């Protein structure tokens, strides 16, 4: 019961901002993934170079 009460307003606001949050989340995730992959590649190339 308590959990449902807590989720209700959140889901309401989420349903209202769903497209924006979905787009932002997807963009953010892809950006983080790109940065992480580039960082790993850079680290690997650096370690192999030295």
N, C-alpha and C positions, 0 to 999 in steps of 0.2 A: 504493500500500500504506500509506504513512505517513498519507495523508489519510483513508483508511478507518478506520485505527486511531483517529485523532483524533475522527472523527464518531461512532463507535460509542457511547461512553458518553454523549455529548451527546444523540444521538437517543433513547437509552434513557431518560434523565431527562426529555427533552422529551415522549416518549410518555406518561410517567407524569403530567406536569403539563400535558398538552396543553389540556384544557378551561379550566383556570385562566388559563394564559398567553394562550389565544385570546381569552377574554372580556376580560382585562385589556388586551391589545394593542388590541382593537377599541375599548374604552372610552377608552383613552389617546389613540388616533388621533383619535377623534371629538372629544374634548375639545380636543386641540391644534388640530384643524381649526376648531372653533368659535371658539376664542380668536384664531387667526390671521385668520379672516374678520372678526371683530368689530374687530380691530386695524386691518385694512386699511380697513374701512368708516369707522372713526373718523378715520384719517389722511386719507382722501379727503375726508370732510366738513369736516375742519379746514382742509385746503388750499383747498378751494373757498370756505369761509367767509372766509378771509383773502385 
